[in-house]
Amino acid sequence: MKNFKNIIIVTYNYKGEYVIMSNNVNQAVAKRINELLKKKNMTRYKLAMNSGVTHSTLKNIINDTINDNLLSTIILIAGGFDMTISEFLDSPLFLEDNLHIQKSK
């Protein structure tokens, strides 16, 4: 069970369309992966093969069934899209104002 409250943020994307932003880092990563899969016309299987991240790990990230994504995994996923981690994170999804980050107790 997750220990954070859900926050929904509605904003506009670069096309002027309403967009519901992520409420935690894991969801932002999942949404970014899905965006890039569509943009690059790539399957999860192809991403798994390109990145070296197992298909089951990708599935868990995309379905938000893992508690925390490791940066090393995200770097591999970015590489699977043939992009740097900076390019992967270059999205409004990752702006601090659009994320709810729970601090450790």
ChimeraX attribute file (.defattr): number of C-alpha atoms within 10 A of each C-alpha:
attribute: neighborCount
match mode: 1-to-1
recipient: residues
	/A:1	4
	/A:2	6
	/A:3	6
	/A:4	12
	/A:5	10
	/A:6	11
	/A:7	13
	/A:8	14
	/A:9	13
	/A:10	12
	/A:11	13
	/A:12	12
	/A:13	12
	/A:14	8
	/A:15	6
	/A:16	8
	/A:17	9
	/A:18	11
	/A:19	12
	/A:20	14
	/A:21	23
	/A:22	25
	/A:23	21
	/A:24	21
	/A:25	19
	/A:26	22
	/A:27	19
	/A:28	23
	/A:29	21
	/A:30	19
	/A:31	19
	/A:32	21
	/A:33	22
	/A:34	16
	/A:35	12
	/A:36	15
	/A:37	16
	/A:38	11
	/A:39	9
	/A:40	10
	/A:41	8
	/A:42	13
	/A:43	13
	/A:44	17
	/A:45	15
	/A:46	14
	/A:47	23
	/A:48	20
	/A:49	13
	/A:50	16
	/A:51	20
	/A:52	14
	/A:53	17
	/A:54	14
	/A:55	16
	/A:56	12
	/A:57	15
	/A:58	19
	/A:59	16
	/A:60	15
	/A:61	22
	/A:62	20
	/A:63	13
	/A:64	17
	/A:65	12
	/A:66	12
	/A:67	11
	/A:68	10
	/A:69	16
	/A:70	9
	/A:71	10
	/A:72	10
	/A:73	16
	/A:74	19
	/A:75	17
	/A:76	20
	/A:77	23
	/A:78	22
	/A:79	17
	/A:80	18
	/A:81	22
	/A:82	14
	/A:83	13
	/A:84	15
	/A:85	17
	/A:86	10
	/A:87	11
	/A:88	20
	/A:89	16
	/A:90	12
	/A:91	11
	/A:92	18
	/A:93	21
	/A:94	19
	/A:95	13
	/A:96	11
	/A:97	12
	/A:98	21
	/A:99	21
	/A:100	16
	/A:101	13
	/A:102	11
	/A:103	6
	/A:104	4
	/A:105	3
